[in-house]
Structures are given as C-alpha cells and as structure tokens.
Amino acid sequence: MNSMPNLDPQAKAYLEGFNQLPELHKMEAQAVRDLFALAPPVEVELAPLAKVEDRLIPVKDVEIKVRIYTPEGEGPFPLFVYYHGGGWVIGDLETADASCRMIANKTGRVVVSVDYRLAPEYKFPVPLNDSYAALKWVSENAASINGSDSNIAIGGDSAGGNLSAAVALMSRDQNGPAIAAQVLIYPVTSLSYDTGSYQEFQKGFGLDRDLMIWFGDYYINSSEDTRNKYVAPLVADDLSNLPPAFVITAECDVLRDEGVAYAKRLKEAGVKVETSSETGLVHGYFTNMAVFPDRIKGSISNITQFLSGIE
C-alpha cells in the first residue's frame, strides 16, 4: 500500500472498514450479494426532488425495473439514463439511489436508473442488451416521464461506466437513439488487468485486482469476449462519431489507467472529451454518500458543468 499517504482521510477510513471484509473473490456471487445486503441502512442527505417512482419496462421477453427521478420545475426536462456499478454481478437501484437523486437535483434532468439483469445468472450480452433497451425505452417514452428525447445523456459508475460506453458504441453502430453525452465514472474499458494502476493498487484499495478478475470472469462467456468492443470498449477499432464524453477517474483505483486511456483514444478519434482525476480517492466513492458526500457533490457539480456545455 505504498500510496497510502496520498489517500483522502475519508478514503482511509472507508478502506479500513472494507479491508475487514472476507476475501470476496473467494466467495460465490450470491454469497457476496447476501453479505452486502446485511449492511445496516445508513442515513444520508437526500437531495429534494419533485418525485421518485419505480416502473417496469419491457426488454426482449421480460420486464426490468427502472427508477425515475424527476427534478422540481416545469419540464419537459433533459434526460439522464444511469447504469449502476457492481462489476455486472452486484449492485442495484438502491446502490446508486442517493447519487442519482443528487444528479437529478443538480443537473435539472430526469434521471432514469436502470436495474439491468446481473451476471453470472445473465452473462454478457444480457446486462448490455437490457441497458440498451432501457435507452430505447427512455427515448421512445420521453414525453410520458416529462423528458425531452432531444437531449439524453447516459452515464454510470464502474461496470455502469462500462455499460454506458458500450451503449454509446451500440447506439452508434445500430443507428439507435441520439445520445447527447456520456458520463463515464471510473469505467471498466478493458479486461486485461495489466496496467500500471493495476499493479500499484492491486491489493488493499477496495477493488482488488483479484476481485476485478472475479467480476470479469462472471460477466464474460469465454476469453474471446475480452476482445469484443462491447465488453472492452478500449479494444474498439473505431471510436469516432461517439457522443461527447466526461471521464472521471479515481487516483488510487486499479481502473484509473484504462479510464485515462479510453479518454485519450476518444480524443484522438475526434470526440469532445473532458476528464477529471479525483485525487486521493478510491474506487466506489461516487455512490458512497455516507462516506464521501462532499467529493460526490464536487463530481456532480463537474458533471453538471460539462452537461450544460453540450446542451
């Protein structure tokens, strides 16, 4: 843990707790979900909104849940489709709830948070197809949720950042809904696990390298998938004609370097890109309102600024 001195004091406190957990990568997926479900609910400040409602939307032959956060005001509002993190294996609408409320409140967008199906019960491409179907639903039903289909941003954290990047590629490739912007918060963009940040933060910083491999192995069907651009956007041959991107990385995170690399490749492909590196922070901070409220506010204020520049 050679970089401990750079850690934000809240990150240190968070890691002390996290590092007392059993080794998650040695457990079964459902056991890890059950473990996190045991955590007592924490009171956090919730941003005021006009309303929050859960709705079921059709994808292929089933329905999945979305949670719709409507800001105060008249509308129709611009939209933001949000995909939660959790390595495609854990996480749900509750994980990202406080952060999604704040995004809706600060950006003045209707936020639609998507409860895509999880691996290993539903491996690639199911979580991605659910995510893309949710974008199409939002685009087609914008008026019914007081939203404007002419201004839809997408975004998410970690695996949700990966799904956002992949949804942007898929929408481009299939002439799908127009996406005004993509907000990628410490996204997974590659499953090679071999960057400098993977070496530097491989153990003791929350998302261990072994744990990330555990997530990746549950998500993919075979190693062939790691060469698929919809799994690993960094391997895509062509990143042109994608929506403007805001890429946020955490300094002490195994995923830092691949987030930076993806931003660089987008820029080289002519995409408008802004980046923000969160100093002293670790993976997972963005949806942990109990521990990192001020840093989350800072990030959302940067997101708001970025989105107002592309409207």
Residue frames as qw, qx, qy, qz and C-alpha x, y, z in Angstrom:
[[0.000, 0.890, 0.457, 0.000, 0.00, 0.00, 0.00],
 [0.558, -0.057, 0.011, 0.828, 2.79, 2.35, -0.99],
 [0.063, 0.446, 0.261, 0.854, 0.47, 5.21, -1.93],
 [0.358, -0.621, -0.659, 0.228, -1.31, 5.44, 1.42],
 [0.253, -0.384, -0.195, 0.866, -0.03, 8.99, 2.10],
 [0.078, -0.062, -0.401, -0.911, -1.96, 10.34, -0.91],
 [0.204, -0.474, -0.840, -0.170, -5.25, 8.95, 0.32],
 [0.336, -0.531, -0.085, -0.773, -8.06, 11.28, 1.26],
 [0.174, -0.231, 0.756, -0.587, -8.75, 10.80, 5.03],
 [0.755, 0.094, 0.234, -0.605, -12.29, 9.59, 4.24],
 [0.780, 0.361, -0.475, -0.188, -10.87, 7.06, 1.80],
 [0.205, 0.364, -0.828, 0.373, -8.53, 5.76, 4.51],
 [0.464, -0.072, 0.598, -0.650, -11.45, 5.31, 6.90],
 [0.819, 0.267, -0.078, -0.501, -13.51, 3.62, 4.19],
 [0.639, 0.406, -0.653, -0.012, -10.69, 1.19, 3.35],
 [0.104, -0.312, 0.810, -0.485, -10.15, 0.27, 6.99],
 [0.691, 0.093, 0.438, -0.568, -13.74, -0.98, 7.03],
 [0.793, 0.439, -0.246, -0.344, -13.65, -2.55, 3.56],
 [0.419, 0.497, -0.753, 0.103, -10.43, -4.43, 4.25],
 [0.366, -0.215, 0.773, -0.471, -12.07, -6.21, 7.18],
 [0.839, 0.218, 0.010, -0.498, -14.49, -7.96, 4.81],
 [0.800, -0.102, 0.569, 0.161, -13.76, -11.59, 3.90],
 [0.140, -0.331, 0.623, 0.695, -11.97, -12.10, 0.57],
 [0.628, 0.429, 0.215, -0.613, -14.88, -11.53, -1.79],
 [0.510, 0.511, -0.561, -0.404, -13.19, -13.11, -4.80],
 [0.086, 0.172, -0.978, 0.086, -13.17, -16.45, -2.98],
 [0.402, 0.267, 0.668, -0.566, -16.95, -16.38, -2.48],
 [0.259, 0.448, 0.781, 0.350, -19.89, -17.23, -4.74],
 [0.002, 0.357, 0.254, 0.899, -21.77, -14.32, -6.36],
 [0.496, -0.628, -0.444, -0.403, -24.95, -14.78, -4.32],
 [0.675, -0.454, -0.386, 0.435, -22.96, -15.02, -1.07],
 [0.331, 0.001, -0.031, 0.943, -21.36, -11.64, -1.81],
 [0.248, -0.479, -0.365, -0.759, -24.78, -10.11, -2.58],
 [0.643, -0.587, -0.488, -0.062, -26.12, -11.53, 0.70],
 [0.588, -0.251, -0.291, 0.711, -23.15, -10.14, 2.60],
 [0.105, 0.156, 0.080, 0.979, -23.73, -6.60, 1.28],
 [0.418, -0.528, -0.492, -0.552, -27.47, -6.93, 1.91],
 [0.627, -0.490, -0.528, 0.296, -26.69, -7.39, 5.62],
 [0.314, 0.093, -0.177, 0.928, -25.14, -3.93, 5.89],
 [0.015, -0.670, -0.601, 0.436, -27.42, -1.71, 8.00],
 [0.293, 0.779, 0.347, 0.431, -29.02, 1.18, 6.09],
 [0.419, -0.233, -0.181, 0.859, -27.20, 4.46, 6.63],
 [0.123, 0.888, 0.377, -0.233, -28.96, 7.80, 6.91],
 [0.440, -0.023, 0.274, 0.855, -27.68, 10.14, 4.21],
 [0.201, 0.529, 0.106, -0.818, -28.78, 13.52, 2.99],
 [0.448, 0.403, 0.742, 0.294, -31.23, 13.11, 0.11],
 [0.045, -0.083, 0.237, 0.967, -31.49, 15.87, -2.47],
 [0.430, 0.448, 0.499, -0.605, -35.04, 17.27, -2.81],
 [0.032, 0.028, 0.763, 0.645, -36.95, 16.24, -5.95],
 [0.552, -0.028, -0.112, -0.826, -40.48, 16.58, -7.30],
 [0.906, -0.100, 0.191, -0.364, -40.95, 12.80, -7.35],
 [0.010, -0.424, 0.898, 0.117, -39.28, 9.40, -7.46],
 [0.849, 0.095, 0.204, -0.477, -41.11, 6.43, -8.97],
 [0.336, -0.248, 0.882, 0.220, -40.30, 2.85, -9.87],
 [0.723, 0.424, -0.029, -0.544, -41.62, 1.46, -13.12],
 [0.697, -0.057, 0.683, 0.212, -41.34, -1.83, -15.03],
 [0.417, 0.660, -0.298, -0.549, -40.25, -1.56, -18.66],
 [0.955, 0.207, 0.206, -0.053, -40.20, -4.28, -21.34],
 [0.038, 0.679, -0.673, -0.290, -36.88, -5.68, -22.58],
 [0.228, 0.159, -0.924, -0.262, -36.94, -8.63, -25.01],
 [0.548, -0.338, -0.674, -0.362, -39.40, -11.04, -23.36],
 [0.485, -0.464, -0.606, 0.428, -39.22, -9.87, -19.74],
 [0.083, -0.927, -0.110, -0.350, -39.56, -6.66, -17.75],
 [0.584, -0.034, -0.405, 0.703, -36.89, -4.90, -15.72],
 [0.253, -0.853, -0.385, 0.245, -37.27, -2.16, -13.17],
 [0.377, 0.426, -0.040, 0.821, -36.22, 1.45, -13.62],
 [0.285, -0.689, -0.454, 0.488, -36.35, 4.24, -11.06],
 [0.282, 0.645, 0.299, 0.644, -37.30, 7.65, -12.37],
 [0.366, -0.509, -0.320, 0.711, -36.12, 10.78, -10.55],
 [0.220, 0.748, 0.398, 0.483, -37.91, 13.98, -11.55],
 [0.323, -0.049, -0.273, 0.905, -36.46, 17.36, -10.53],
 [0.085, 0.708, 0.495, -0.496, -38.61, 20.25, -9.37],
 [0.027, 0.392, -0.323, -0.861, -39.83, 22.63, -12.08],
 [0.633, 0.417, 0.048, -0.651, -41.95, 22.65, -15.20],
 [0.543, -0.010, 0.793, 0.275, -40.31, 20.35, -17.74],
 [0.993, 0.039, -0.078, 0.075, -40.06, 18.74, -20.16],
 [0.428, -0.784, 0.421, 0.157, -36.58, 18.11, -18.78],
 [0.474, 0.556, -0.677, -0.088, -33.44, 16.83, -20.46],
 [0.957, -0.216, -0.058, -0.187, -32.79, 13.18, -19.56],
 [0.035, 0.632, -0.761, 0.142, -30.02, 11.12, -17.98],
 [0.947, -0.072, -0.254, -0.183, -30.04, 7.31, -18.18],
 [0.195, -0.702, 0.633, -0.263, -27.93, 5.91, -15.32],
 [0.889, 0.052, -0.454, -0.031, -26.34, 2.45, -15.03],
 [0.597, -0.737, 0.279, -0.153, -25.18, 1.43, -11.53],
 [0.284, 0.587, -0.753, 0.089, -21.84, -0.21, -10.74],
 [0.766, -0.302, 0.471, -0.317, -21.07, -3.52, -9.05],
 [0.187, -0.405, 0.855, 0.265, -18.97, -5.46, -11.55],
 [0.545, 0.064, -0.579, -0.603, -22.07, -6.63, -13.51],
 [0.472, -0.100, -0.868, 0.114, -22.61, -9.02, -10.57],
 [0.259, -0.514, -0.641, 0.507, -23.74, -6.98, -7.56],
 [0.009, 0.173, -0.002, -0.985, -25.40, -3.60, -7.06],
 [0.086, 0.594, 0.787, 0.143, -28.95, -2.44, -7.75],
 [0.013, 0.780, 0.288, 0.555, -31.15, 0.65, -7.80],
 [0.556, -0.815, -0.147, 0.071, -30.52, 1.23, -4.09],
 [0.743, -0.163, 0.056, 0.646, -26.74, 1.29, -4.52],
 [0.329, 0.210, 0.226, 0.893, -26.87, 4.40, -6.68],
 [0.101, -0.777, -0.615, -0.089, -30.03, 5.95, -5.21],
 [0.290, -0.811, -0.161, 0.482, -28.59, 8.90, -3.25],
 [0.325, -0.312, 0.422, 0.787, -26.19, 9.81, -6.09],
 [0.141, 0.420, 0.714, 0.542, -28.95, 9.60, -8.72],
 [0.141, -0.852, -0.485, 0.139, -31.14, 11.88, -6.61],
 [0.309, -0.696, 0.088, 0.643, -28.34, 14.39, -6.44],
 [0.300, 0.009, 0.608, 0.735, -27.69, 14.16, -10.19],
 [0.048, 0.664, 0.674, 0.320, -31.37, 14.88, -10.92],
 [0.260, -0.862, -0.306, 0.311, -31.40, 17.74, -8.41],
 [0.347, -0.611, 0.233, 0.673, -28.17, 19.41, -9.59],
 [0.242, -0.034, 0.652, 0.718, -28.39, 18.85, -13.37],
 [0.472, 0.361, 0.157, -0.789, -32.13, 19.50, -13.66],
 [0.420, 0.199, -0.756, -0.461, -32.50, 16.28, -15.64],
 [0.899, -0.155, 0.109, -0.394, -34.95, 13.44, -15.22],
 [0.004, 0.493, -0.870, 0.000, -32.68, 10.56, -14.20],
 [0.927, 0.007, -0.118, -0.357, -33.74, 7.03, -15.16],
 [0.219, -0.541, 0.805, -0.104, -31.72, 4.47, -13.18],
 [0.775, 0.213, -0.449, -0.390, -31.72, 1.01, -14.78],
 [0.659, -0.367, 0.617, -0.224, -31.95, -2.29, -12.90],
 [0.623, 0.444, -0.577, -0.285, -30.35, -4.40, -15.65],
 [0.973, -0.207, -0.040, -0.096, -30.09, -8.15, -15.05],
 [0.241, -0.797, 0.554, -0.023, -26.86, -9.35, -13.44],
 [0.680, 0.341, -0.647, 0.045, -24.18, -11.95, -14.13],
 [0.070, -0.263, 0.880, 0.389, -23.44, -14.81, -13.65],
 [0.495, 0.405, 0.721, -0.266, -27.14, -15.69, -13.99],
 [0.539, 0.803, 0.253, -0.009, -27.24, -13.36, -17.01],
 [0.598, -0.315, 0.298, 0.674, -23.83, -13.07, -18.62],
 [0.119, 0.522, -0.337, -0.774, -22.77, -10.80, -21.48],
 [0.120, 0.263, 0.128, 0.949, -24.59, -9.62, -23.55],
 [0.260, -0.661, -0.698, -0.089, -27.73, -9.63, -21.36],
 [0.295, -0.669, -0.301, 0.612, -26.78, -6.75, -19.00],
 [0.149, -0.243, 0.332, 0.899, -25.72, -4.68, -22.03],
 [0.087, -0.355, -0.734, -0.572, -28.83, -5.54, -24.06],
 [0.262, -0.718, -0.612, 0.203, -31.00, -4.58, -21.08],
 [0.275, -0.552, -0.062, 0.785, -29.10, -1.30, -20.80],
 [0.059, -0.038, 0.526, 0.847, -29.52, -0.52, -24.50],
 [0.166, -0.530, -0.776, -0.298, -33.22, -1.49, -24.41],
 [0.263, -0.704, -0.461, 0.472, -33.68, 0.91, -21.48],
 [0.148, -0.352, 0.205, 0.901, -32.12, 3.74, -23.51],
 [0.077, -0.218, -0.701, -0.675, -34.52, 2.99, -26.38],
 [0.238, -0.641, -0.728, 0.052, -37.47, 2.90, -23.97],
 [0.231, -0.616, -0.231, 0.717, -36.48, 6.28, -22.50],
 [0.075, -0.164, 0.429, 0.885, -36.11, 7.76, -25.97],
 [0.177, -0.331, -0.766, -0.522, -39.50, 6.42, -27.13],
 [0.390, -0.677, -0.624, -0.011, -41.35, 7.26, -23.90],
 [0.336, 0.083, -0.244, 0.906, -39.64, 10.55, -23.02],
 [0.274, -0.419, -0.171, -0.849, -42.88, 12.54, -23.06],
 [0.712, -0.472, -0.465, -0.233, -44.56, 10.17, -20.59],
 [0.693, -0.414, -0.333, 0.487, -41.84, 10.91, -17.98],
 [0.051, -0.983, -0.090, 0.151, -41.78, 14.67, -18.64],
 [0.554, -0.441, 0.419, 0.569, -38.49, 14.34, -20.54],
 [0.461, 0.773, -0.174, -0.400, -37.16, 15.59, -23.84],
 [0.927, 0.073, 0.311, 0.196, -35.90, 12.92, -26.23],
 [0.543, 0.784, -0.087, 0.286, -33.72, 15.50, -27.98],
 [0.063, 0.729, -0.534, 0.423, -31.32, 15.69, -25.02],
 [0.941, -0.319, -0.055, -0.100, -30.47, 12.30, -23.50],
 [0.084, 0.684, -0.698, 0.196, -27.23, 11.80, -21.60],
 [0.936, -0.179, -0.299, -0.053, -26.12, 8.37, -20.41],
 [0.120, 0.667, -0.603, 0.421, -23.70, 7.50, -17.65],
 [0.903, -0.376, -0.168, -0.122, -22.73, 5.23, -14.82],
 [0.258, -0.770, 0.568, -0.134, -20.03, 4.16, -12.41],
 [0.431, -0.363, 0.826, 0.024, -17.58, 1.27, -12.77],
 [0.323, 0.202, 0.888, 0.257, -19.39, -1.59, -14.59],
 [0.275, 0.798, 0.482, -0.235, -22.11, 1.01, -15.23],
 [0.032, 0.785, -0.317, -0.532, -19.47, 3.22, -16.86],
 [0.249, -0.171, 0.867, 0.396, -18.53, 0.22, -18.99],
 [0.324, 0.531, 0.783, 0.011, -22.17, -0.32, -19.97],
 [0.178, 0.862, 0.142, -0.453, -22.53, 3.40, -20.80],
 [0.050, -0.591, 0.589, 0.549, -19.51, 3.32, -23.12],
 [0.240, 0.059, 0.928, 0.278, -20.79, 0.13, -24.74],
 [0.300, 0.695, 0.612, -0.227, -24.34, 1.52, -25.12],
 [0.130, 0.804, -0.153, -0.559, -22.85, 4.58, -26.85],
 [0.103, -0.341, 0.805, 0.473, -20.98, 2.30, -29.29],
 [0.263, 0.319, 0.909, 0.051, -24.07, 0.15, -29.86],
 [0.275, 0.777, 0.398, -0.402, -26.34, 3.13, -30.47],
 [0.093, 0.683, -0.429, -0.584, -23.85, 4.50, -32.99],
 [0.127, -0.187, 0.910, 0.348, -23.49, 1.11, -34.73],
 [0.155, 0.424, 0.891, 0.045, -27.25, 0.43, -34.87],
 [0.061, -0.351, -0.271, -0.894, -28.36, 4.00, -35.63],
 [0.345, -0.547, -0.735, 0.203, -30.15, 3.99, -32.29],
 [0.168, -0.936, -0.305, 0.041, -31.27, 6.93, -30.17],
 [0.367, 0.690, -0.211, 0.587, -29.13, 10.06, -30.34],
 [0.678, -0.538, -0.322, 0.384, -27.05, 10.43, -27.17],
 [0.077, 0.971, -0.027, 0.225, -26.10, 13.98, -26.18],
 [0.016, 0.730, -0.605, 0.318, -23.28, 12.96, -23.82],
 [0.872, -0.160, -0.458, 0.066, -21.70, 10.02, -21.99],
 [0.284, -0.770, 0.411, -0.397, -20.53, 10.34, -18.39],
 [0.866, 0.072, -0.483, 0.111, -18.08, 7.56, -17.54],
 [0.423, -0.766, 0.348, -0.336, -17.23, 7.35, -13.84],
 [0.290, -0.514, 0.807, 0.015, -14.14, 5.16, -13.24],
 [0.865, 0.274, -0.062, -0.416, -15.29, 2.92, -16.11],
 [0.695, -0.173, 0.659, 0.231, -14.07, -0.57, -16.92],
 [0.521, 0.697, -0.208, -0.446, -12.80, -0.26, -20.51],
 [0.523, 0.463, -0.713, -0.061, -10.62, -3.37, -20.78],
 [0.898, -0.383, 0.115, -0.184, -10.38, -6.81, -19.19],
 [0.717, 0.461, -0.439, 0.284, -6.59, -7.17, -19.43],
 [0.727, -0.682, -0.076, 0.021, -5.90, -6.34, -15.72],
 [0.836, -0.012, 0.014, 0.548, -2.31, -5.36, -16.53],
 [0.216, 0.855, 0.010, 0.472, -1.96, -1.56, -16.41],
 [0.309, 0.350, -0.500, 0.729, 0.32, 0.41, -14.09],
 [0.454, -0.382, 0.246, -0.767, -2.61, 1.27, -11.82],
 [0.920, -0.151, -0.281, -0.230, -3.49, -2.44, -11.62],
 [0.711, 0.137, -0.511, 0.464, 0.00, -3.10, -10.30],
 [0.089, 0.379, -0.376, 0.841, 0.08, -0.12, -7.96],
 [0.494, -0.215, 0.308, -0.784, -3.34, -0.64, -6.34],
 [0.552, 0.033, -0.777, -0.302, -3.77, -4.39, -6.80],
 [0.560, -0.374, -0.722, 0.156, -4.46, -5.06, -3.13],
 [0.353, -0.395, -0.499, 0.686, -5.89, -3.08, -0.24],
 [0.038, 0.122, -0.076, -0.989, -7.66, -0.26, -2.12],
 [0.583, 0.274, 0.320, -0.695, -11.20, -1.63, -2.16],
 [0.869, 0.435, -0.011, -0.237, -11.41, -3.02, -5.67],
 [0.516, -0.494, 0.647, 0.266, -8.56, -5.54, -5.64],
 [0.295, 0.428, -0.682, -0.514, -7.17, -6.92, -8.88],
 [0.018, 0.038, 0.999, -0.018, -8.33, -10.43, -7.87],
 [0.310, 0.492, 0.624, -0.522, -11.84, -9.11, -7.25],
 [0.393, 0.595, -0.196, -0.673, -11.95, -7.35, -10.62],
 [0.194, 0.255, -0.888, -0.331, -10.89, -10.60, -12.34],
 [0.162, 0.256, 0.905, -0.297, -13.67, -12.38, -10.38],
 [0.397, 0.593, 0.274, -0.645, -16.22, -9.86, -11.68],
 [0.328, 0.539, -0.514, -0.581, -14.91, -10.05, -15.25],
 [0.053, 0.123, -0.981, -0.143, -14.93, -13.86, -15.29],
 [0.287, 0.409, 0.771, -0.395, -18.55, -13.91, -14.13],
 [0.377, 0.641, 0.061, -0.666, -19.56, -11.44, -16.84],
 [0.368, 0.523, -0.594, -0.488, -17.91, -12.99, -19.89],
 [0.958, 0.088, 0.055, -0.267, -18.68, -16.34, -21.52],
 [0.909, 0.027, 0.095, 0.406, -15.08, -17.04, -22.59],
 [0.438, -0.506, 0.146, 0.728, -11.79, -15.22, -23.02],
 [0.331, 0.384, 0.560, 0.655, -12.90, -14.41, -26.57],
 [0.097, -0.883, -0.451, -0.085, -15.30, -11.83, -25.12],
 [0.430, -0.688, -0.002, 0.584, -12.38, -9.76, -23.83],
 [0.310, -0.098, 0.479, 0.815, -11.68, -8.88, -27.47],
 [0.073, 0.674, 0.668, 0.307, -15.26, -7.71, -28.05],
 [0.129, 0.323, -0.056, 0.936, -15.61, -3.90, -28.13],
 [0.517, -0.564, -0.262, -0.588, -18.96, -4.13, -26.33],
 [0.813, -0.460, -0.293, 0.205, -17.20, -5.80, -23.39],
 [0.586, -0.445, 0.066, 0.674, -13.93, -3.86, -23.59],
 [0.361, 0.908, 0.200, -0.077, -14.52, -0.54, -25.41],
 [0.240, -0.792, 0.427, 0.365, -10.78, 0.18, -25.31],
 [0.498, -0.119, 0.760, 0.399, -10.20, -2.55, -27.93],
 [0.533, 0.725, 0.401, -0.172, -12.67, -0.99, -30.41],
 [0.594, 0.185, 0.352, 0.699, -11.03, -0.23, -33.76],
 [0.087, 0.471, 0.300, 0.825, -13.13, 2.87, -34.35],
 [0.222, -0.534, -0.603, 0.549, -14.16, 5.33, -31.65],
 [0.019, 0.031, 0.202, 0.979, -15.25, 8.13, -33.98],
 [0.405, -0.323, -0.430, -0.739, -18.74, 9.65, -34.08],
 [0.460, -0.409, -0.745, 0.257, -19.42, 8.99, -30.42],
 [0.235, -0.904, -0.273, -0.230, -21.14, 11.43, -28.03],
 [0.082, 0.717, -0.417, 0.552, -19.05, 13.97, -26.08],
 [0.801, -0.259, -0.517, 0.154, -17.59, 12.23, -23.04],
 [0.246, -0.770, 0.384, -0.447, -16.80, 13.24, -19.49],
 [0.836, 0.007, -0.526, 0.154, -14.45, 10.66, -17.93],
 [0.418, -0.763, 0.323, -0.372, -13.89, 10.67, -14.18],
 [0.775, 0.109, -0.583, 0.218, -11.13, 8.53, -12.66],
 [0.635, -0.766, 0.072, -0.075, -10.13, 7.96, -9.04],
 [0.161, 0.798, -0.575, 0.079, -6.42, 8.35, -8.34],
 [0.215, -0.390, 0.872, -0.201, -6.00, 5.22, -6.18],
 [0.812, 0.237, 0.317, -0.429, -8.02, 2.79, -8.30],
 [0.578, -0.087, 0.732, 0.350, -6.96, -0.23, -10.39],
 [0.495, 0.635, 0.569, 0.168, -9.23, 1.09, -13.17],
 [0.071, -0.831, 0.018, 0.552, -7.59, 4.53, -13.33],
 [0.221, -0.423, 0.592, 0.650, -5.23, 3.93, -16.26],
 [0.240, 0.301, 0.836, 0.391, -7.78, 2.30, -18.55],
 [0.097, 0.848, 0.467, -0.229, -10.18, 5.19, -17.94],
 [0.118, -0.761, 0.253, 0.586, -7.43, 7.65, -18.87],
 [0.287, -0.145, 0.779, 0.539, -6.50, 5.52, -21.91],
 [0.265, 0.577, 0.760, 0.139, -10.10, 5.45, -23.13],
 [0.044, 0.900, 0.190, -0.391, -10.44, 9.22, -22.80],
 [0.207, -0.576, 0.505, 0.609, -7.23, 9.63, -24.80],
 [0.285, 0.118, 0.844, 0.439, -8.42, 7.32, -27.58],
 [0.209, 0.772, 0.592, -0.097, -11.80, 9.08, -27.77],
 [0.048, -0.846, 0.088, 0.523, -9.97, 12.41, -28.12],
 [0.247, -0.348, 0.696, 0.577, -7.75, 11.01, -30.86],
 [0.253, 0.387, 0.841, 0.281, -10.90, 9.85, -32.67],
 [0.007, -0.307, -0.275, -0.911, -12.19, 13.43, -32.68],
 [0.424, -0.660, -0.611, -0.103, -14.70, 13.07, -29.83],
 [0.117, -0.716, 0.210, -0.655, -15.10, 16.02, -27.47],
 [0.761, -0.273, -0.546, 0.219, -13.69, 14.81, -24.14],
 [0.171, -0.749, 0.352, -0.534, -13.22, 16.28, -20.70],
 [0.736, -0.087, -0.634, 0.222, -11.55, 14.41, -17.87],
 [0.382, -0.749, 0.251, -0.480, -11.37, 14.76, -14.12],
 [0.642, 0.093, -0.704, 0.289, -8.99, 12.89, -11.86],
 [0.585, -0.732, -0.085, -0.338, -10.21, 12.64, -8.27],
 [0.324, 0.531, -0.651, 0.435, -7.08, 12.91, -6.15],
 [0.143, -0.289, 0.758, -0.568, -6.74, 10.68, -3.10],
 [0.748, 0.020, 0.223, -0.625, -9.93, 8.79, -3.88],
 [0.260, -0.152, 0.950, 0.085, -10.56, 5.08, -4.32],
 [0.268, -0.156, -0.781, -0.542, -12.89, 3.02, -6.47],
 [0.313, -0.503, -0.805, 0.015, -16.51, 3.14, -5.38],
 [0.135, -0.226, -0.363, 0.894, -16.52, 6.63, -3.85],
 [0.173, -0.119, -0.332, -0.919, -19.19, 8.02, -6.20],
 [0.584, -0.396, -0.518, -0.483, -22.11, 6.03, -4.80],
 [0.573, -0.306, -0.633, 0.422, -20.99, 6.04, -1.17],
 [0.103, -0.760, -0.141, -0.626, -22.87, 9.11, 0.06],
 [0.710, -0.681, -0.175, 0.030, -22.38, 8.16, 3.73],
 [0.750, -0.344, 0.083, 0.558, -18.59, 8.45, 3.46],
 [0.433, -0.023, 0.321, 0.842, -17.87, 10.82, 0.56],
 [0.214, 0.804, 0.535, -0.147, -20.74, 13.37, 0.40],
 [0.017, -0.852, 0.115, 0.510, -18.54, 16.38, -0.35],
 [0.230, -0.341, 0.721, 0.558, -16.45, 14.66, -3.00],
 [0.310, 0.445, 0.818, 0.192, -19.62, 13.32, -4.68],
 [0.142, 0.885, 0.306, -0.321, -21.08, 16.84, -4.68],
 [0.134, -0.682, 0.421, 0.583, -17.87, 18.06, -6.31],
 [0.284, -0.019, 0.849, 0.446, -18.04, 15.39, -9.01],
 [0.253, 0.650, 0.716, 0.028, -21.72, 16.04, -9.72],
 [0.055, 0.877, 0.061, -0.474, -21.04, 19.75, -9.95],
 [0.164, -0.452, 0.648, 0.591, -18.35, 18.96, -12.59],
 [0.278, 0.297, 0.878, 0.252, -20.82, 16.70, -14.41],
 [0.178, 0.812, 0.481, -0.279, -23.44, 19.48, -14.34],
 [0.028, -0.765, 0.262, 0.588, -20.96, 21.94, -15.80],
 [0.223, -0.173, 0.820, 0.499, -19.96, 19.51, -18.54],
 [0.249, 0.495, 0.826, 0.105, -23.59, 18.75, -19.47],
 [0.148, 0.855, 0.277, -0.413, -24.57, 22.41, -19.58],
 [0.096, -0.616, 0.471, 0.624, -21.76, 22.96, -22.06],
 [0.140, -0.026, 0.873, 0.467, -23.13, 20.41, -24.55],
 [0.320, 0.572, 0.689, -0.310, -26.81, 21.35, -24.50]]
